């Protein structure tokens, strides 16, 4: 997966993120003069962990390369590559685990007829055709809907769903782009031509880049809320096993309301996130890099509840995680690539949270 490819996450957003990180964790920032003095040999030494002392901290999973991160920030490499080396703690429990590979780019397409197509098993090119619409799998492994004729009176509903350990991108017939996270689904008509709105139904998490069409509002329905937009970029996290439904706006504007309470409308501005729980919506400013980390191939936590972290890991690696310890109130911060094997992520959690895991096949148990 390409990193930091959206214009929302170009230089300015990334620099703001890293500066915030350095200040929050008391990491010295480099002056322009100091930056100019950084040589290639110094950079290589930092990346190899030389002259960097380990730090015991729940706040810094990758403290041993904090100085290297500063250099990467100013030379631009941090925009495209994030390396992770957990702090070495001699007293921390050591993890022995059979590796589990990270998730993959795959999904299942359910046509209106009920026929299911496993997208990782079909060749590139046209894979199906419905009334007025042709469906293609592209060479870069995404699904694209293209208008091929006149639409029927009744739109044919399609569903794209990802299992645990899968993610996928689909381009809807109106040009809207949707990225699905693991264990998610989006249901939509094969064409919006016969409808006054462009309505889709979401379960799980997805990022939307909505094609602009002032005469046909784009509506996202979940179990808990309704989102109405004209053309914008936003992320929705609406897993059934999470207590809060989160909508994060990157560009444009969206109107969010609890399901069945359309009169209670909240309008978001870029950088804001609505958090819906028990029918009440709260709005706060958030770190967009953290909210969008999954799409760019990372886990990124900032004082995240340990239970929520375990759910995210479980979905991406398709493993069952059982917490047999008492970790209520435990919050962790840090970043690690989702392209790493499961063992790397679990080791970092062990060091950061002073916890210990054991594995039994596809089952991971938190034992301390």
C-alpha positions in Angstrom: 0.0 0.0 0.0 1.3 3.4 -0.9 2.0 5.7 2.1 0.9 9.3 2.5 -0.5 9.5 -1.0 -3.5 11.8 -0.4 -3.1 15.5 -0.7 -4.5 15.8 2.8 -1.4 14.1 4.1 1.4 15.9 2.2 4.2 17.9 3.8 2.2 20.3 6.0 0.0 17.6 7.8 3.0 15.3 8.3 5.2 18.0 9.7 2.5 19.1 12.1 2.0 15.6 13.3 5.7 15.0 14.0 6.2 18.4 15.7 3.3 17.6 17.9 4.8 14.3 18.7 8.2 15.6 19.6 6.8 18.4 21.8 4.5 16.0 23.6 7.3 13.6 24.4 10.0 16.2 25.2 12.1 15.3 22.1 14.4 18.2 21.1 13.6 19.8 17.7 16.4 20.5 15.3 17.1 24.0 14.2 17.7 24.8 10.5 21.5 25.0 11.1 21.5 21.7 12.9 19.5 20.1 10.1 22.0 21.3 7.5 24.8 19.6 9.5 23.2 16.2 9.3 25.3 14.0 7.0 24.4 10.8 5.3 26.7 8.9 7.6 24.9 10.4 10.7 21.6 9.4 9.2 22.8 5.8 8.6 24.1 5.6 12.1 20.8 6.8 13.6 18.8 4.3 11.5 21.0 1.5 12.8 20.3 2.6 16.4 23.8 3.8 17.2 24.3 6.5 19.8 20.6 6.3 20.8 19.9 5.2 24.3 16.9 3.0 25.1 14.0 4.6 27.0 11.6 2.7 29.2 8.2 4.3 28.6 4.6 3.3 27.8 4.4 6.5 25.7 7.2 5.6 23.3 7.2 2.3 21.5 9.9 3.4 19.2 12.0 5.5 21.5 15.2 4.0 20.3 14.8 5.8 16.9 13.3 9.1 18.1 16.4 11.0 16.9 16.3 9.2 13.6 12.6 10.2 13.2 13.6 13.9 13.6 16.1 13.6 10.7 13.5 11.7 8.6 11.0 14.5 9.2 13.1 17.3 7.7 14.5 15.4 4.7 11.0 14.2 3.8 11.5 10.4 4.2 9.1 10.2 7.1 6.3 11.0 4.7 6.7 7.7 2.9 8.4 5.3 5.3 8.0 4.7 9.1 10.4 2.3 10.8 9.8 0.9 14.2 12.2 -0.5 16.8 10.8 -1.1 20.3 12.7 0.0 23.3 14.7 -2.8 24.8 13.8 -3.5 28.4 15.7 -6.3 30.0 13.0 -6.9 32.6 10.2 -7.0 30.0 8.7 -10.4 29.3 10.0 -11.9 26.1 7.4 -13.1 23.5 7.6 -16.3 21.6 4.9 -16.5 19.0 4.3 -18.2 15.6 4.1 -15.4 13.1 0.9 -14.4 11.5 1.1 -12.5 8.3 -0.6 -9.1 8.0 -3.9 -8.6 6.2 -4.2 -8.5 2.4 -6.0 -6.6 -0.4 -9.1 -8.7 -0.9 -12.8 -8.7 -0.6 -16.0 -10.4 -1.7 -18.5 -8.9 -4.1 -22.1 -9.9 -3.6 -24.2 -9.2 -6.7 -28.0 -8.4 -6.7 -28.6 -12.0 -7.7 -26.9 -13.2 -4.5 -23.8 -14.5 -6.4 -20.6 -14.0 -4.5 -17.3 -13.3 -6.2 -14.0 -13.6 -4.3 -12.1 -10.8 -5.8 -8.6 -12.2 -5.1 -9.5 -15.3 -7.2 -10.6 -13.5 -10.4 -8.4 -12.1 -13.2 -8.2 -8.4 -14.1 -10.8 -7.1 -16.5 -14.6 -7.2 -16.6 -15.9 -9.6 -14.0 -19.7 -9.0 -14.1 -22.4 -6.9 -15.9 -25.7 -5.7 -14.6 -28.4 -3.5 -16.1 -26.6 -0.5 -17.4 -23.4 -1.2 -15.5 -20.2 -3.1 -16.1 -18.0 -4.1 -13.2 -14.2 -4.3 -13.6 -11.3 -5.5 -11.5 -8.3 -3.2 -12.4 -4.7 -4.1 -12.6 -4.0 -2.4 -9.3 -6.6 -4.6 -7.6 -9.6 -2.4 -7.0 -13.2 -2.6 -8.1 -14.6 -0.1 -10.6 -18.2 0.4 -11.8 -18.7 1.9 -15.2 -22.0 3.0 -16.8 -22.5 0.8 -20.0 -26.2 1.6 -20.9 -29.6 2.6 -19.7 -30.4 1.8 -16.1 -33.4 -0.3 -15.1 -36.3 1.0 -13.0 -35.2 -0.8 -9.9 -31.6 -0.3 -9.0 -29.7 -3.6 -8.3 -28.1 -3.6 -4.9 -24.5 -4.8 -4.6 -22.4 -5.3 -1.5 -18.6 -5.3 -1.0 -17.5 -7.0 2.2 -14.1 -7.6 3.7 -13.4 -10.3 6.2 -11.0 -10.0 9.1 -7.5 -9.7 7.6 -8.8 -8.0 4.4 -9.1 -4.4 3.0 -10.3 -3.2 -0.4 -11.0 -0.1 -2.6 -14.1 0.3 -4.8 -15.0 3.1 -7.2 -18.7 3.6 -7.2 -20.7 4.3 -10.4 -20.8 8.1 -9.6 -17.0 8.3 -9.2 -17.0 8.2 -5.4 -14.0 6.3 -4.1 -14.4 4.0 -1.0 -11.7 2.3 1.0 -12.9 -0.5 3.3 -11.0 -1.5 6.4 -11.0 -5.1 7.7 -14.3 -6.7 8.8 -16.4 -4.1 7.0 -19.0 -3.9 4.3 -20.7 -1.3 2.1 -24.0 -1.8 0.3 -24.9 0.4 -2.7 -27.0 0.4 -5.9 -25.1 -0.5 -9.0 -26.2 2.8 -10.5 -27.5 6.0 -8.9 -29.2 7.2 -12.1 -32.8 6.6 -11.0 -32.5 8.0 -7.5 -32.6 11.6 -6.1 -29.9 10.7 -3.6 -26.8 8.5 -3.6 -27.3 6.3 -0.5 -25.0 3.6 0.7 -25.1 1.5 3.9 -21.9 0.9 5.9 -20.9 -1.5 8.6 -17.4 -1.3 10.0 -14.9 1.3 8.8 -14.5 3.1 5.5 -12.9 6.2 4.1 -14.9 8.1 1.4 -13.8 10.5 -1.2 -17.2 11.6 -2.5 -17.7 12.8 -6.1 -19.3 16.3 -6.1 -22.9 16.4 -7.3 -25.0 19.2 -5.8 -28.3 17.8 -7.1 -27.8 14.3 -5.6 -26.6 14.4 -2.0 -24.4 11.4 -0.9 -25.8 9.7 2.2 -24.0 7.1 4.4 -26.2 5.1 6.7 -24.9 3.0 9.6 -26.7 1.2 12.4 -26.3 4.3 14.6 -26.3 7.4 12.4 -26.9 9.1 9.1 -24.3 11.2 7.3 -25.2 13.6 4.5 -22.7 15.3 2.1 -22.4 16.8 -1.3 -18.8 16.2 -2.0 -16.1 15.7 0.6 -13.5 13.4 2.2 -14.3 11.7 5.5 -13.7 8.5 7.5 -16.4 6.6 9.4 -15.7 4.0 12.1 -18.9 2.2 13.0 -18.0 -1.3 14.2 -20.7 -3.1 16.1 -18.3 -4.1 18.9 -17.1 -0.6 19.5 -19.1 1.7 22.0 -18.5 4.9 19.9 -19.3 5.6 16.3 -16.7 8.1 15.0 -16.9 10.3 11.9 -13.8 12.2 11.0 -13.8 15.0 8.4 -10.8 15.8 6.3 -12.2 18.0 3.6 -15.5 19.8 2.9 -18.4 19.5 5.2 -20.7 16.8 6.5 -24.0 16.7 8.5 -24.2 13.9 11.1 -27.3 12.9 12.9 -28.3 9.9 15.1 -30.4 7.4 13.2 -34.0 8.3 13.6 -33.2 11.7 14.9 -32.7 13.7 11.7 -33.7 16.9 13.6 -30.5 16.6 15.8 -28.0 17.5 13.1 -24.4 18.3 13.8 -22.2 19.9 11.0 -18.5 19.0 11.0 -15.6 21.2 9.8 -12.3 19.8 8.6 -10.2 18.4 11.4 -13.3 17.6 13.5 -14.6 14.2 14.6 -18.1 13.5 15.8 -18.4 10.7 18.5 -21.8 9.2 18.8 -22.7 7.1 21.9 -26.1 6.4 23.4 -27.7 8.7 20.9 -25.6 11.7 21.9 -23.1 13.3 19.6 -19.9 15.1 20.8 -17.5 16.9 18.6 -13.8 17.4 19.1 -10.7 18.3 17.1 -8.5 15.3 16.3 -5.2 14.3 14.8 -6.0 13.4 11.2 -2.9 11.4 10.8 -4.0 9.2 13.7 -7.5 8.8 12.4 -6.3 7.9 8.9 -3.4 5.7 9.8 -5.1 2.5 8.9 -5.6 3.6 5.3 -1.9 4.5 5.0 -0.8 1.2 6.4 -0.2 1.9 10.1 -1.5 1.4 13.6 -1.3 4.8 15.3 -2.5 5.1 18.9 -2.6 8.2 21.1 -3.7 7.3 24.6 -5.9 4.6 23.0 -7.7 2.2 25.3 -6.0 -1.2 25.4 -9.2 -3.0 24.7 -9.7 -1.0 21.5 -6.1 -1.7 20.4 -6.7 -5.4 20.8 -9.8 -5.3 18.6 -7.9 -3.5 15.9 -5.1 -6.0 15.9 -7.6 -8.9 16.0 -9.4 -7.6 12.9 -6.3 -7.0 10.8 -4.5 -10.3 11.6 -7.7 -12.4 11.8 -6.9 -13.8 15.2 -9.0 -14.2 18.4 -7.6 -12.2 21.3 -8.7 -12.9 24.8 -7.6 -10.6 27.7 -7.3 -12.6 30.9 -5.7 -9.8 32.9 -7.1 -6.7 34.5 -6.2 -3.9 32.1 -9.1 -1.6 32.6 -7.9 2.0 32.2 -4.7 1.0 30.4 -4.0 3.4 27.6 -1.1 3.2 25.1 0.5 5.5 22.5 2.7 4.6 19.6 2.9 3.7 15.9 3.8 0.5 14.1 3.3 -0.6 10.5 0.4 -2.8 9.6 2.7 -4.5 7.1 4.6 -6.1 10.0 3.9 -9.7 11.1 1.8 -10.2 14.2 4.8 -11.0 16.4 6.2 -7.5 15.9 3.0 -5.8 17.0 2.6 -8.0 20.0 6.2 -7.5 21.1 5.7 -3.7 20.9 2.5 -4.0 23.0 4.4 -6.1 25.6 7.1 -3.5 26.0 4.7 -0.5 26.0 2.0 -2.0 28.2 4.1 -4.2 30.5 1.8 -7.1 29.5 2.5 -10.6 28.3 0.9 -12.7 25.5 0.8 -16.4 24.7 -0.6 -17.9 21.6 -2.5 -21.1 20.8 -2.8 -21.4 17.1 -5.0 -18.5 15.9 -5.8 -17.5 19.5 -3.8 -14.9 21.4 -4.2 -14.6 25.1 -3.2 -11.7 27.3 -2.0 -13.4 30.5 -0.5 -10.5 32.5 
